[in-house]
Amino acid sequence: MPQFARDLDVYQGYNFKKDKQSPVGYILSITIGGEALVADQETLKDPEQPDKALASKAVAVLNNYLWETGVTDALYFSGQISTANKQKISEMLLGSFSNIEVVVKYVIYEYDPLAKKYFKSNFVDAELNGLLEKNGDALNIAVAENESREVQSPKNFTFQIGVKPKTLEQSINVAAASSKNIVKKWGVTETA
């Protein structure tokens, strides 16, 4: 089965340049265990309209994304978050996770050299409802203690998370090029 894996350009995500055509991605909102991380990264440019900022603030500028495209496969995100969100995740990791529900909304942009414009290559119309993935007994969530040096301002820290689907069919939009969208299913609805 094909996978959707992208290495994303953090520098371009923070400092968008029209003449550079590397892929970028953002987590627009995420709630982990009932705790919402703050969308505090403002004035990030919208690759589809580079003269304007993104319609919403972002929680994270992504550096990597992976989905094996199966309906029960996890989504893996790695990206840069603010100091406040790093502290919130560190606090969660030191506490106990009694609630492992995750609600996330994200978008990935790539450049189409034929259409000569950026397009959304992987995104959701509505927030996805999932669960923190487990690796054995450990939950798949981590945050770096030391700040990243790829972009020095604003201060940012690398964060990674794996999210499995809840027992609910949801939709993820993927595209190979501008105007070549496909809707894929994520999760399987289970009836009681």
N, C-alpha and C positions, 0 to 999 in steps of 0.2 A: 504494500500500500504506500502511496506517495506521502511524503511529509512536507510540512510547511515550516522551514527553518530559516531564520534570517539573523545575520549579524548586522546590527544597526549602529549607525554613526552618532555617538553621543555628542561629539563636538558640533556636528551639523544640526542635531536636535536643539541645542542651546543657541547656536550662532548660525542660523539658516542663511545660506548663500545661494542665490538663484543659479549661479553658474556651476555649482557642485551638484552632482546627481546621485548621491549615496542615499540608501534607505534610512528612514527615521521612524521612530514609534514612541507612543506615549500611553501610560496608564492614566486615564482621565478621572477615574474614581475607583476606590477599592475599600471595602469594609471586611475586616478579618475578625472573626469571633465577636461580632457586634460592635467592634471598635473601628470607626471610619478614620482613615488617614486623611490628612488635610490636603486638598488640591491647592498648593501654595506656590506652584511654579507658574508665574504669570509671564505675559508678553512673549511667549514662545510663538514663532511664526507658523502660519498655516501653509504647508507646502503647496496646496492647491491654489492658494491666494496669498503669495508671499509678501504682499504689501499689507496684509492684515494679520492680527494675532489669532491664535486658535480661538474658536467660539467659547471654549471653556478652559479654565486653568487645568494644569496637569498635576498629578501626584508624583509621577516618575517619568523621566526620559529614559527610554529603553535602550539597552545595549545588545540584548539577545532575546529571541522569541523562538519557541519550538512547539509544534503540535504535530503529532503523527497522523492526524486527520481522521482517526477512527472515532466513532461516536462515544466510546468510553475512555478514550485516551486523555491524559492530563494535558493541560496547557502549562508551559514553563516560561516564566518571565524573569528577566534580570535587568535591572535598571538603576538609575541614580535618583535618590530621594533626598529631601531636605534634612537638616539637623533635627528639626522638631519631629518629623516622621521616623527618623532613625531612633530617637529617644523613645517614642511610642512603641516601636517594634521591640526594642531592647527590653522595655518594661514588660511587654507581653511574653517574651521568651523567658524572662526570669520568673514570671508567674506561672499559673497553671491554665492550660487550655481546656476549659470544659465545653466551650463552643468552638467548633472547627469550621463553621460555615464561612464562605467567602462570597462576596458579591463584587464583581469587577466589570469595568467598561474600559475598552482600550481601542487603539487605532494604530495601524502601520501603513506608512506611505512608501511607495517606490516610484522610480522615474520610468516612464515609457518613452524610449528613444524614438519610436515611430510617431507617436502623437506629440512628442516634445513637451510633455507635461507630467507632473506628479499625479498619482492616483492612489486611492485607498486600496491596498492589496490584501488586507486582513483587518476586519473591524466588526463590531456588533452594533445593531440598532438599539437594543435594549440591554440592560445589565445582565450578565450571566450569573447564575446561582450555582455555586459549587462548594466543594469541601477541600480543606487542606489535604494534600497528598501525604501519605505516610511512607517512609522508608524504614521498614521494620517497625520499631516502636517510636522512631523519631519523626516529627512532622517536618515536611519539606519547606522550611522558611528560615531565612538567615539574613543578617545585616552585618556589614563590615564595621569594625571598630574604628578604623582609620579612614579619614576622608580620601576621596578619589582625587587624583591629580590630572585627569584628562581635561577637566574644566575646573579651574580653581575658584571661580566665582560665578554663581553662588556656591557656598560650601555644599558638597553633596557626598553621599555615601552609597556604596553598592548594596543593593537589596535583591534577593532572589526568592521566588516562591513557585511551588507546583500546586496546581488546582485541578482536582478531579471533578467531573460533573455530578450533580445531584441526580436523583432518579426522576428526571424531568427533561423532556425533549426541548432543546433550545436551538437557536440558529446562529451560525457564524458565517459572515460573508467573506469570501476569498476571491481574488482576481489575479489573473496572469498578466493582464495589461489593462490599459484604460478601456472602459466599457466592455470588459470581458468578465463580468461578475458571475459567480456561482454561489449558491447558498448551500452550506453543508450543515448537517445536524450534529449536535453535541448533546449527549445524554440520552437516556432511554426512559420513557415514562413508565413507572411501575404502578399498577392499580392495587388497591388494598383488597 
